[in-house]
Amino acid sequence: MKATLITGASSGIGEAFARRLAKEKHNLVLVARSEEKLKELCIELASKNDIVAEPIALDLSEEGADEKVFGITEHKGFEINWLINNAGFGSMGYFAELDLEREIQMINLNIKALVALTHRYLGKMKERGEGVVINVSSAASFQPLPFMATYAATKAFVTSFTEAIAEEYRPFGITIQALCPGPTKTNFFKAANTERIMTIKKMQTPEEVVETALRAVRKKKMLVISGLSNKIGAFFGQITPDWIVTRAVASVLRARMDKKLEKAEQNGQES
């Protein structure tokens, strides 16, 4: 049975992909940590769209999680012809003051799990002579970002890796896309603890990002930046020397970071 595998599928861009592709009659294998929400989403999408929707509740940052996902899809007879590597998270702060274990977990999820799942399913796509892989990167991948150093670096890897393998596998009928959204209306900023630091007025919806990605799949585009302002920002980020970008970003964020830390200290003293 042909199916689309989506990671980070219980919310945000992953959920938007699931809802959109379910309407287009894709059978789905949805992977995320939140078991209850994932099961509810699968039941809803299966009943509304007359498709098969299989939940797999796993933390992909854990060792061997990709192997478990692959084993389940093989055992249940799913032929994964679309793979959407969307799972990921970020962090913000002075690097040495961030939780090291969480930074390593971010690298494992944003890079290691993505590479492993792509490797496991791409060979089978080549054998069949068809397939689509969408690796969700970020507009942050085009320049170093002070105070979000690990996150931006993981996404730089994702964009570079995806563009390279897209060209490798282009002759075999496989479309591989690096999708680079900018700020999007998801829980990303809350999870990264950046809500009081990053003040972004205009953000795309997950549905807008998904629409951009699917239009680009039809055109077989390798690199997709969602949103005009993000395209402009990525262009200038690429042509501007890194030291200028990092200094400009740091000058804006440093004051906000320090103000947040000062306020936290005051609150601690008052309590």
Buried (B, 14 or more C-beta within 10 A) or exposed (E): EEBBBBBBBBBBBBBBBBBBBBEEEBBBBBBBBBEEBBBEBBEBBBEEBEBBBBBBBBBBBBEEBBEBBBEBBEEEEBBBBBBBBBBBBBBBBEEEEBEEEEBEBBBBBBBBBBBBBBEBBBEBBBEEEBBBBBBBBBBBBBBBBBBBBBBBBBBBBBBEBBBEBBEEBEEBEBBBBBBBBBBBBBEBBEBBBBEEBBEEEEBBEBBBBBBBBBEBBEEBBBBBBBBEEBBEBBEEBEEEEEEEBBEEBBEEBEEBBEEBEEEEEEEEEEE
